[in-house]
Amino acid sequence: MVWRTARRLDQALAGRPLEVADLRWPRLSTADLGGRTVTSAVSRGKHLLVRLTGGLTLHSHLRMDGSWYIFRADVLPLIRAGRRPAGAPGADHTIRAVLGNSEWLAVGYALGMLDLLPTERESDVVGHLGPDLLDPGWDGEQAEARMVADPGRPVGEALLDQRVTAGIGTFYLAETCFLTGTSPWDPVGALPRPRALLERARALLLANRERVPQTTTGSTRRGENAYVYGRTGHPCRRCGTTIVSGTLGQAPQARLTYACPHCQPPRASAPG
């Protein structure tokens, strides 16, 4: 989860000057961040913001395959030699950023986006996002207003839209809809209480923000942590009906989701 990644980055880097700042991104390869102190690392939806003294922010997005890993600083010679440290998720050629101090090294693998911008202009990259579900001051009223603005839109598409409310991915989409008895293919306008759906999603994210692996069933055992997500063809844990899957949106942005036809009866139309 991006919130957990931001927390690890903050714990490892905040309050210390950078002794290593290697940005392996074409337009940032000559950027010199050495000596700047990391003031904080925070998440905004699925975006990560590493703030530095001098009014700069390093912005990254993990997309589908990206990750930030924290290592002891003594692995730096291995990375510089193009060798793979123990526990690294990818090969040397997938490294996009290396930030480090005297104790810790943060390595960004397969990042989907990397930008360096003035901190005062962070809104250029995250200003379009809706209220962040993990923000203590989450504005549920605003999120609901954004969601119901397009009543004909499928519920699942609206939940995945980070402009509505930031933080929901495919796992929480599927599980939120199941736990509220909602078909993800129903139009938003068919929802009796849109705010309740958003509140349930927020509760799931808050409960899992420090938990690995994430779970909605209460079990963290492999194969037991979800009610419907990834369980196409398996029996529903509640009623035994076979779990189905279907897409949301149009290619190439179409996303797969899951549902129990019995526990989540469609109010309007079912997936094609």
N, C-alpha and C positions, 0 to 999 in steps of 0.2 A: 504494500500500500504506500502511496506517495507520502502520506502524513508521517508514516513510520520512517521512511527514507529521509525526509527532511529532519526528523528528530535525531537520527544517527549522524547526519552531516553536521548538525548544530553542535551536538555533543563532542564530535571529534575536532571541529574546526573553529568554532566561535571563540573569540577572545584571544586568538593567537595569530601572529603574522605568518603569511605564507612564505615558506622557504622553497617550495616547488609550485609552479603554476604553468603547466604544459597543456595548452589548448590545441588539440589536434583536429581542428575544424578550419577549412580553407580560409575563410575571411577573418579568422581570429588567430591564425598561427603566429602572427608577429606581436600579439598583445602582450604587454609586460605587466603582470600583476604581482610580481615578486615584492615582498616587503609590506604589501597591504594586509591589514588585519581583517579577518572575517568577523563581522558584527553579529550576523545571524543567518540561519538557513530556515526558510519557511516554505510551506506548501500553499498553493492556491488552486483548489481543484486538483487537476492532474499535472499542474505546473510546479516546478521547483525554483526557488529564488534564493541564491546565495549572495548576501549583501556584504559589501566591502567598504572599508574606509576610503574616503575620497569621492564618495557618492556614486559608486558603480555597483551594478547588480549583474551577476552571471545567471542567466535564465536557461533552464533546460526542461525538456519534456521527454518522458521515457517512451512514448508511443507504445507499441506492442512488445518490443523486445529489449528496451533499454533498462539499465540498472546502474545504481551507484553502490560500490562495495568499499568497505573500510578495512584497511590493512595496517599493521604496524609499519612505522616509517622505514624499518630496515629491509623491507622488500623492494625499495626503490631501485637498487642495483639490478635486480632481476628484471624489473619492468624496462629499465633503460637498455638492458641487453636483449630485449625482445623475448624474454622467457616468461612463462606463465606461473604466477604465484599459486601456491596451494589454495584451493577454494575459489579461484577466479572463475567467473561464469563464461568467459570467452577468451579468444586468442588475442595476441598483441594487436593485430590489425583492426580489432573492433574497439580499441580504446579511443575515446574521443576527448577525454579530459583527465588530467592528473593534478590534484590539489593537495598540498601537504605541508605539515609543520614538523617540528622536531620529534613528535611522538606518533602522529597518525598520518595516513595517506588515504585520500578519497579518490577512487578511480571510477570514471564514468564509462561504461561499456555500451556500445550500440545505441547511444543516445539518438533520439529521433529529431532533436532540435537543440541548438546551442547558440545563445546570443549574449552579447555584452552590451549593456545599455545604462544610461544614467538612472540611478535609483528613482529619481523624481518622475521618470517616464515609464515606470513599471506598468502603468495602465495601458500602454501601447500594446502589451502582450497579454495582459490578463483582465483588462478593463471590460471586455465583452462578456466575461463569465457571470453567471448568476450567483446568488448567495451560496457560500461554501458550507456544505453540510457539517463540517467539522469545526466551523468557526463558533466559538462560544456565544457570539452575538448573532447567530444565524437568523435571517429575516424570513420566516416562514410565510408571512403575508405576501411579501414580494415574490417569493418563489412560486406560490400558488397563482398569483396574478399572471406571471409569465407562462405558467403551464396552461391555464385555461384560455389564454389569448387565442389559441388555435384549437377550438373544440372538436374539429374533425380529425385531428392528428391521432395516430395510435398511441396509447398510453406508454408503451415501451419506447417508442421513438422520443417522446417528450422527456422521459426519465433519463435517457442517455444523452440528451442535449445539454451540454455544459453551460449553455446560455440560459437555461431554465434554472437549474441549481447545480452547482459544481461538486463532483465527487462520486457520482454513481457510474459504475462500470457494468459489464454484462452479468457478473456474479450477483451483485446486489439488485439489479433489475429483476432477474428471474426469481430470486428468493423473496424480494419485497412483494412482487405480484402474487406469488403463491401464498404467503402469510396473510395477505389481505383479501384473498379470494378473487383476485382481479385477473382477467385475461389481458395479456400484454398487447393483444391485437385489437382490443376494444378502443373506440374513440374516446378521447379525453372527456368529451361532453356527456358520455354515459356514466361517468363516475359520480356517485352520490356525494362523496367527500374527498375531493382531490388532496386537501391538506393532510388528511389522515394517512394517505399513501406516502406523502413526502415525510411525514413525521416518523413513520415506520422505517423508511429507508435510513433516516438520520439515526434512529435508535440502533439499527444494525451496524452502521459504520462506527458509531461511538463505542459500541460493545466490542468491536473487533480491532480498534485502532492500534492496540498493543499486543494483539494475539496472532500467533503463527502456529498452525495455519488458521485461516479465517473459518468461522463456523456459524451456521444459523440454527443447527439442530441441537447444539449443546455438546456434540461429540467432535473431537478433533482428530479422530482416527481416520486414516485414509479410506475414502469411499463412503464415509458416514457423516461428513460435515455439511452436506447440502440436502435440501428436500427435492429439488428438481434440476438444479444446474448440472449440466453434463450427464444427465441420467436418462437420455432418450432410450425408450424400449424397456426400461426397468419399471417395476411396480411402484406406485405412489406409496410413500411411507405412512400415509394416513388411511387411504381407502383402497389401495391395491390396483387402481386403474393404471394402465400403461402410460408412462410419461411421453409426451410428444414434443417435437421441436419444430421451429419454423423461423423464417427470416423477418427482419424489420428493416425498412428502408430499401433503397435501390442500389444495385451494384454500381460502382465497386465499394460503396460504403455500407452495404447490407451487413447486418449483424445477426447472428444466430441466438435464439432464446428458447426457453423451455417452459412447459406448463403441464398441469394435470387437468385434462378435460372435465373431470368430475368436480374437483375442488375449485376450479377456476372457470366456471361456465361462462361462455361469451354472452354479453348483453346485446352485441350487435353481430359482427361477422367473425368467423374463425379463420385461421391462416389457410392460404391456398396451397 
